[in-house]
């Protein structure tokens, strides 16, 4: 009985340790994530990288926060109050935002469940389908 208790305790401790996020070096990022950062945030150094389960959480020196999947596909880009770099949002999403919100700009985007949630600098969150077509607001 004692051996079973020790084995179960060890198993739970190991599971807890594995599920915790941990700091890793930027060279541990998947190639696709590195390419994305280089293409859209060239010249901005990486401040920290955390691996949380199967996701990487990256913070750049300008405060931008990025999330990537295990394979390196971005799932979140949050530039604080700065505009998102060109090329991240689909072209028709950019056209919609330019036409409907000419005085505002996108500061963050999250991609999940085959849709984009785009945050504007006026704190409005808009939803777009996977093709970048407007589908509503996030209430």
Residue frames as a rotation matrix with the C-alpha (Angstrom) as fourth column:
UNK 1
0.567 0.823 0.000 0.00
0.823 -0.567 0.000 0.00
0.000 0.000 -1.000 0.00
UNK 2
0.415 -0.505 -0.757 2.87
0.179 -0.771 0.611 2.34
-0.892 -0.389 -0.230 0.84
UNK 3
-0.653 -0.685 0.323 4.47
0.413 0.035 0.910 1.73
-0.635 0.727 0.260 -2.57
UNK 4
-0.115 0.712 0.693 1.19
0.973 -0.058 0.222 2.54
0.198 0.700 -0.686 -4.31
UNK 5
0.766 0.392 -0.509 0.88
0.542 -0.821 0.183 5.78
-0.346 -0.416 -0.841 -2.34
UNK 6
-0.033 -0.878 -0.478 4.45
0.086 -0.479 0.874 6.81
-0.996 -0.012 0.092 -3.21
UNK 7
-0.679 -0.201 0.706 3.91
0.668 0.228 0.708 5.92
-0.303 0.953 -0.020 -6.86
UNK 8
0.277 0.872 0.404 0.67
0.939 -0.335 0.080 7.92
0.205 0.358 -0.911 -7.08
UNK 9
0.684 -0.097 -0.723 2.18
0.310 -0.859 0.408 10.88
-0.661 -0.503 -0.557 -5.27
UNK 10
-0.410 -0.910 -0.056 5.18
0.224 -0.160 0.961 10.84
-0.884 0.382 0.269 -7.60
UNK 11
-0.428 0.338 0.838 2.88
0.904 0.164 0.395 10.65
-0.004 0.927 -0.375 -10.61
UNK 12
0.650 0.760 -0.004 0.85
0.760 -0.649 0.042 13.68
0.029 -0.031 -0.999 -9.48
UNK 13
0.384 -0.615 -0.688 3.97
0.130 -0.702 0.700 15.70
-0.914 -0.358 -0.190 -8.70
UNK 14
-0.646 -0.646 0.407 5.37
0.446 0.113 0.888 14.89
-0.619 0.755 0.215 -12.13
UNK 15
-0.070 0.721 0.690 2.10
0.982 -0.071 0.174 15.83
0.175 0.690 -0.703 -13.84
UNK 16
0.796 0.332 -0.507 2.02
0.477 -0.859 0.186 19.13
-0.374 -0.389 -0.842 -11.97
UNK 17
-0.037 -0.910 -0.413 5.62
0.107 -0.415 0.904 19.89
-0.994 -0.011 0.113 -12.92
UNK 18
-0.660 -0.213 0.721 5.06
0.681 0.237 0.693 19.08
-0.318 0.948 -0.011 -16.59
UNK 19
0.221 0.861 0.457 1.92
0.956 -0.285 0.073 21.22
0.193 0.421 -0.886 -16.82
UNK 20
0.479 -0.093 -0.873 3.60
0.421 -0.849 0.321 24.31
-0.771 -0.521 -0.367 -15.34
UNK 21
0.936 -0.227 0.269 4.86
0.143 -0.451 -0.881 26.94
0.322 0.863 -0.390 -17.69
UNK 22
0.429 -0.869 -0.245 8.58
0.603 0.073 0.795 27.44
-0.673 -0.489 0.555 -17.79
UNK 23
0.614 -0.341 -0.712 10.98
-0.546 -0.835 -0.072 29.96
-0.570 0.433 -0.698 -19.21
UNK 24
0.470 -0.510 0.720 12.85
0.715 0.699 0.029 28.81
-0.518 0.501 0.693 -22.29
UNK 25
-0.456 -0.689 -0.563 15.35
0.101 -0.669 0.737 30.50
-0.884 0.279 0.375 -24.57
UNK 26
0.262 0.610 -0.748 14.19
-0.635 -0.475 -0.609 32.08
-0.727 0.634 0.263 -27.82
UNK 27
-0.548 -0.509 -0.664 16.14
-0.835 0.375 0.402 29.53
0.045 0.775 -0.630 -29.84
UNK 28
-0.870 0.303 0.389 13.64
0.143 0.910 -0.388 26.91
-0.472 -0.282 -0.836 -28.57
UNK 29
-0.003 0.897 -0.443 10.82
-0.509 -0.383 -0.771 28.63
-0.861 0.223 0.457 -30.50
UNK 30
0.274 0.164 0.948 9.56
0.634 0.710 -0.306 26.74
-0.723 0.684 0.091 -33.57
UNK 31
-0.710 -0.639 0.297 10.97
0.614 -0.355 0.705 27.99
-0.345 0.683 0.644 -36.88
UNK 32
-0.157 0.736 0.659 7.57
0.792 -0.304 0.529 29.27
0.590 0.605 -0.535 -38.02
UNK 33
0.743 0.394 -0.541 7.28
0.660 -0.567 0.493 31.44
-0.113 -0.723 -0.681 -34.88
UNK 34
-0.107 -0.882 -0.459 10.78
0.528 -0.441 0.725 32.84
-0.842 -0.164 0.513 -35.39
UNK 35
-0.703 -0.118 0.702 9.95
0.707 -0.231 0.669 33.67
0.083 0.966 0.245 -39.02
UNK 36
0.341 0.915 0.217 6.72
0.808 -0.403 0.429 35.42
0.480 0.029 -0.877 -37.97
UNK 37
0.625 -0.171 -0.762 8.55
0.536 -0.615 0.578 37.54
-0.567 -0.770 -0.293 -35.40
UNK 38
-0.464 -0.885 -0.022 11.30
0.531 -0.298 0.793 38.39
-0.709 0.356 0.609 -37.87
UNK 39
-0.529 0.311 0.789 8.81
0.785 -0.173 0.594 39.31
0.322 0.934 -0.153 -40.61
UNK 40
0.365 0.857 0.363 6.48
0.588 -0.515 0.624 41.46
0.721 -0.014 -0.692 -38.48
UNK 41
0.995 -0.037 -0.090 8.64
0.055 -0.549 0.834 42.70
-0.080 -0.835 -0.544 -35.62
UNK 42
0.417 -0.892 0.174 12.06
0.752 0.231 -0.617 43.00
0.511 0.388 0.767 -37.24
UNK 43
-0.305 -0.671 0.675 14.49
0.088 -0.726 -0.682 44.87
0.948 -0.149 0.281 -35.02
UNK 44
0.279 0.423 0.862 12.50
-0.860 -0.288 0.420 44.32
0.426 -0.859 0.284 -31.81
UNK 45
-0.683 -0.673 -0.284 14.28
-0.456 0.696 -0.554 41.91
0.571 -0.249 -0.782 -29.51
UNK 46
0.293 0.717 -0.633 12.61
0.127 0.627 0.768 39.13
0.948 -0.305 0.093 -27.56
UNK 47
-0.059 -0.221 0.973 12.38
-0.872 -0.463 -0.158 39.85
0.486 -0.858 -0.166 -23.84
UNK 48
-0.543 -0.097 0.834 11.05
-0.636 0.696 -0.333 36.47
-0.548 -0.712 -0.439 -22.68
UNK 49
-0.239 0.478 -0.845 9.68
-0.642 0.576 0.507 33.15
0.729 0.663 0.170 -23.88
UNK 50
-0.463 0.200 0.864 7.55
-0.720 0.483 -0.498 30.86
-0.517 -0.852 -0.079 -21.74
UNK 51
-0.683 0.291 -0.670 6.41
-0.302 0.723 0.621 27.41
0.665 0.626 -0.406 -22.74
UNK 52
-0.485 0.640 0.597 3.02
-0.757 0.035 -0.653 26.65
-0.438 -0.768 0.467 -21.24
UNK 53
0.296 0.542 0.787 2.01
-0.052 0.831 -0.553 23.12
-0.954 0.123 0.274 -22.15
UNK 54
0.001 -0.248 0.969 1.85
0.904 0.415 0.105 23.08
-0.428 0.875 0.225 -25.94
UNK 55
0.799 0.322 0.507 1.89
0.516 -0.800 -0.305 26.88
0.307 0.506 -0.806 -26.32
UNK 56
-0.376 -0.916 -0.142 4.66
0.918 -0.347 -0.194 29.46
0.129 -0.203 0.971 -26.39
UNK 57
0.825 0.542 -0.159 4.12
0.563 -0.814 0.143 32.89
-0.052 -0.208 -0.977 -24.86
UNK 58
-0.213 -0.924 0.316 6.55
0.951 -0.270 -0.148 35.52
0.222 0.269 0.937 -26.14
UNK 59
0.789 0.326 -0.521 7.04
0.441 -0.890 0.112 39.07
-0.428 -0.318 -0.846 -24.88
UNK 60
0.243 -0.685 0.687 9.02
0.789 -0.272 -0.551 41.55
0.564 0.676 0.474 -26.97
UNK 61
-0.612 -0.601 -0.515 11.00
0.789 -0.509 -0.344 44.51
-0.055 -0.617 0.785 -25.59
UNK 62
-0.862 0.336 0.379 8.33
-0.188 -0.907 0.376 46.95
0.470 0.253 0.846 -26.81
UNK 63
-0.646 0.612 0.456 5.71
-0.570 0.009 -0.822 45.14
-0.507 -0.791 0.343 -24.69
UNK 64
0.002 0.634 -0.773 4.09
-0.930 0.285 0.231 43.20
0.367 0.719 0.591 -27.54
UNK 65
-0.325 -0.002 0.946 2.74
-0.568 0.800 -0.193 39.82
-0.756 -0.600 -0.261 -26.44
UNK 66
-0.121 0.189 -0.974 2.57
-0.919 0.351 0.182 36.90
0.376 0.917 0.131 -28.86
UNK 67
0.069 0.150 0.986 1.22
-0.547 0.832 -0.089 33.37
-0.834 -0.534 0.139 -28.44
UNK 68
-0.231 -0.221 -0.947 2.18
-0.931 0.332 0.150 30.48
0.281 0.917 -0.283 -30.71
UNK 69
0.877 0.476 0.061 1.13
-0.479 0.861 0.168 26.86
0.028 -0.176 0.984 -30.98
UNK 70
0.457 -0.705 0.543 3.63
-0.001 0.610 0.793 24.04
-0.890 -0.362 0.278 -30.56
UNK 71
0.309 -0.297 0.904 4.13
0.898 0.403 -0.174 24.10
-0.313 0.866 0.391 -34.34
UNK 72
-0.679 -0.684 -0.266 4.76
0.598 -0.726 0.338 27.86
-0.425 0.071 0.903 -34.44
UNK 73
-0.301 0.652 0.695 1.42
0.648 -0.395 0.651 29.19
0.700 0.647 -0.303 -35.74
UNK 74
-0.965 -0.057 0.255 0.43
-0.119 -0.774 -0.622 32.44
0.233 -0.631 0.740 -34.05
UNK 75
-0.272 0.916 -0.297 -2.77
0.868 0.366 0.336 32.47
0.416 -0.166 -0.894 -32.00
UNK 76
0.752 0.498 -0.432 -2.52
0.635 -0.722 0.274 35.90
-0.175 -0.480 -0.859 -30.37
UNK 77
-0.414 -0.805 0.425 -0.80
0.783 -0.553 -0.284 39.19
0.464 0.215 0.859 -31.12
UNK 78
0.721 0.602 -0.342 -1.28
0.691 -0.597 0.407 42.02
0.040 -0.530 -0.847 -28.62
UNK 79
-0.173 -0.810 0.560 0.60
0.741 -0.482 -0.468 45.24
0.649 0.334 0.683 -29.37
UNK 80
-0.561 0.025 -0.827 -0.77
0.704 -0.512 -0.493 47.17
-0.436 -0.859 0.269 -26.39
UNK 81
0.416 0.698 -0.583 -1.85
0.240 -0.702 -0.670 50.54
-0.877 0.139 -0.459 -27.76
UNK 82
-0.501 -0.627 -0.597 0.32
-0.511 -0.342 0.789 50.29
-0.698 0.700 -0.149 -30.88
UNK 83
0.438 0.690 -0.576 -1.12
-0.874 0.178 -0.452 49.28
-0.210 0.702 0.681 -34.27
UNK 84
0.541 -0.206 0.816 -0.74
0.173 0.976 0.131 45.71
-0.823 0.070 0.563 -35.48
UNK 85
-0.533 -0.766 -0.360 1.94
-0.303 -0.224 0.926 45.41
-0.790 0.603 -0.113 -38.14
UNK 86
0.177 0.538 -0.824 0.78
-0.968 -0.058 -0.245 45.13
-0.179 0.841 0.510 -41.74
UNK 87
-0.314 -0.282 -0.907 0.25
-0.704 0.710 0.023 41.63
0.637 0.646 -0.421 -43.08
UNK 88
-0.964 -0.010 0.266 -1.09
-0.207 0.655 -0.727 39.95
-0.167 -0.756 -0.633 -39.97
UNK 89
-0.169 0.980 0.104 -4.80
-0.183 0.073 -0.980 40.46
-0.969 -0.184 0.167 -40.67
UNK 90
-0.233 0.186 0.955 -6.46
0.870 0.479 0.119 39.19
-0.435 0.858 -0.273 -43.86
UNK 91
-0.937 -0.237 0.255 -6.80
0.340 -0.781 0.524 41.87
0.074 0.578 0.813 -46.56
UNK 92
-0.233 0.922 0.310 -10.60
0.319 -0.228 0.920 41.98
0.919 0.313 -0.241 -46.45
UNK 93
0.360 0.271 -0.893 -10.50
0.932 -0.050 0.360 42.48
0.053 -0.961 -0.270 -42.66
UNK 94
-0.584 -0.650 -0.486 -8.18
0.634 -0.739 0.227 45.45
-0.507 -0.176 0.844 -43.16
UNK 95
-0.817 0.344 0.463 -10.50
0.236 -0.532 0.813 46.82
0.526 0.773 0.353 -45.86
UNK 96
0.211 0.942 -0.262 -13.51
0.666 0.058 0.744 46.49
0.716 -0.331 -0.615 -43.54
UNK 97
0.177 -0.209 -0.962 -11.70
0.924 -0.301 0.236 48.21
-0.339 -0.930 0.140 -40.67
UNK 98
-0.842 -0.538 -0.041 -10.49
0.474 -0.774 0.420 51.03
-0.258 0.334 0.907 -42.92
UNK 99
-0.590 0.688 0.422 -13.99
0.243 -0.347 0.906 51.61
0.770 0.637 0.038 -44.30
UNK 100
0.386 0.874 -0.293 -15.94
0.499 0.069 0.864 51.33
0.775 -0.480 -0.410 -41.03
UNK 101
0.811 -0.175 -0.558 -13.40
0.503 -0.275 0.819 52.66
-0.297 -0.945 -0.135 -38.52
UNK 102
0.564 -0.609 0.557 -11.19
0.480 -0.307 -0.822 55.14
0.672 0.731 0.119 -40.40
UNK 103
0.424 -0.382 0.821 -10.13
-0.605 -0.794 -0.057 56.94
0.674 -0.473 -0.567 -37.21
UNK 104
0.608 -0.154 0.779 -9.15
-0.653 0.461 0.601 53.73
-0.452 -0.874 0.179 -35.36
UNK 105
-0.009 -0.637 -0.771 -6.69
-0.797 0.471 -0.379 50.89
0.604 0.611 -0.512 -35.79
UNK 106
0.832 0.259 -0.491 -6.30
-0.026 0.902 0.431 47.28
0.554 -0.346 0.757 -34.69
UNK 107
0.178 -0.772 0.611 -4.06
-0.945 -0.307 -0.112 46.76
0.274 -0.557 -0.784 -31.66
UNK 108
-0.591 -0.354 0.725 -4.60
-0.587 0.805 -0.086 43.06
-0.553 -0.476 -0.683 -31.02
UNK 109
0.156 0.622 -0.767 -5.87
-0.887 0.430 0.169 39.92
0.435 0.654 0.619 -32.67
UNK 110
-0.459 -0.188 0.868 -6.63
-0.585 0.800 -0.136 36.46
-0.669 -0.570 -0.477 -31.39
UNK 111
-0.200 0.367 -0.908 -7.29
-0.850 0.396 0.347 33.51
0.488 0.842 0.233 -33.69
UNK 112
-0.901 -0.023 0.433 -9.29
-0.266 0.819 -0.509 30.63
-0.343 -0.574 -0.744 -32.25
UNK 113
-0.240 0.846 0.475 -12.18
0.332 0.532 -0.779 28.41
-0.912 -0.029 -0.408 -33.23
UNK 114
-0.391 -0.033 0.920 -11.71
0.914 0.100 0.393 29.36
-0.105 0.994 -0.009 -36.90
UNK 115
0.675 0.549 0.493 -12.34
0.602 -0.796 0.062 33.05
0.427 0.255 -0.868 -36.29
UNK 116
-0.523 -0.822 0.224 -10.45
0.594 -0.541 -0.596 36.23
0.611 -0.179 0.771 -35.56
UNK 117
0.657 0.569 -0.494 -11.20
0.753 -0.531 0.389 38.51
-0.041 -0.627 -0.778 -32.63
UNK 118
-0.247 -0.726 0.641 -9.77
0.728 -0.576 -0.372 41.91
0.639 0.375 0.671 -33.43
UNK 119
0.330 0.275 -0.903 -9.37
0.858 -0.487 0.165 44.58
-0.394 -0.829 -0.397 -30.76
UNK 120
0.322 -0.149 0.935 -9.32
0.581 -0.748 -0.320 48.24
0.747 0.647 -0.154 -31.78
UNK 121
-0.721 -0.691 -0.052 -7.68
0.504 -0.470 -0.725 51.14
0.477 -0.549 0.687 -29.99
UNK 122
-0.451 0.650 0.612 -11.17
-0.669 -0.700 0.250 52.35
0.590 -0.297 0.751 -28.95
UNK 123
-0.769 0.015 0.639 -11.68
-0.514 0.582 -0.631 49.11
-0.381 -0.813 -0.440 -26.92
UNK 124
0.411 0.885 -0.217 -14.15
-0.849 0.285 -0.445 47.69
-0.332 0.367 0.869 -29.44
UNK 125
-0.622 -0.552 0.555 -13.72
-0.324 0.827 0.459 43.97
-0.712 0.106 -0.694 -30.18
UNK 126
0.236 0.649 -0.724 -14.89
-0.945 -0.020 -0.326 42.72
-0.226 0.761 0.608 -33.58
UNK 127
-0.028 -0.166 0.986 -15.29
-0.099 0.982 0.163 39.14
-0.995 -0.094 -0.044 -34.81
UNK 128
0.093 -0.038 -0.995 -14.33
-0.989 -0.121 -0.088 37.90
-0.117 0.992 -0.049 -38.26
UNK 129
0.930 0.236 0.281 -14.61
-0.205 0.969 -0.136 34.44
-0.305 0.069 0.950 -39.78
UNK 130
0.314 -0.875 0.369 -11.55
0.401 0.475 0.784 32.44
-0.861 -0.098 0.499 -40.83
UNK 131
0.086 -0.236 0.968 -11.65
0.991 -0.076 -0.107 34.17
0.099 0.969 0.227 -44.24
UNK 132
-0.833 -0.491 -0.254 -11.60
0.534 -0.834 -0.140 37.62
-0.143 -0.253 0.957 -42.63
UNK 133
-0.413 0.769 0.488 -15.28
0.226 -0.433 0.873 38.49
0.882 0.471 0.005 -43.18
UNK 134
-0.801 0.139 0.582 -17.03
-0.553 -0.543 -0.632 40.51
0.228 -0.828 0.512 -40.45
UNK 135
-0.452 0.663 -0.596 -19.49
0.390 0.748 0.537 38.46
0.802 0.010 -0.597 -38.38
UNK 136
0.652 0.758 -0.024 -20.26
0.388 -0.307 0.869 40.68
0.651 -0.576 -0.494 -35.38
UNK 137
0.043 -0.581 0.812 -19.00
-0.661 -0.626 -0.414 42.25
0.749 -0.519 -0.411 -32.19
UNK 138
-0.341 -0.213 -0.916 -17.74
0.491 0.790 -0.367 40.50
0.802 -0.575 -0.164 -29.11
UNK 139
0.342 0.603 0.721 -20.05
-0.339 -0.636 0.693 41.49
0.876 -0.481 -0.012 -26.28
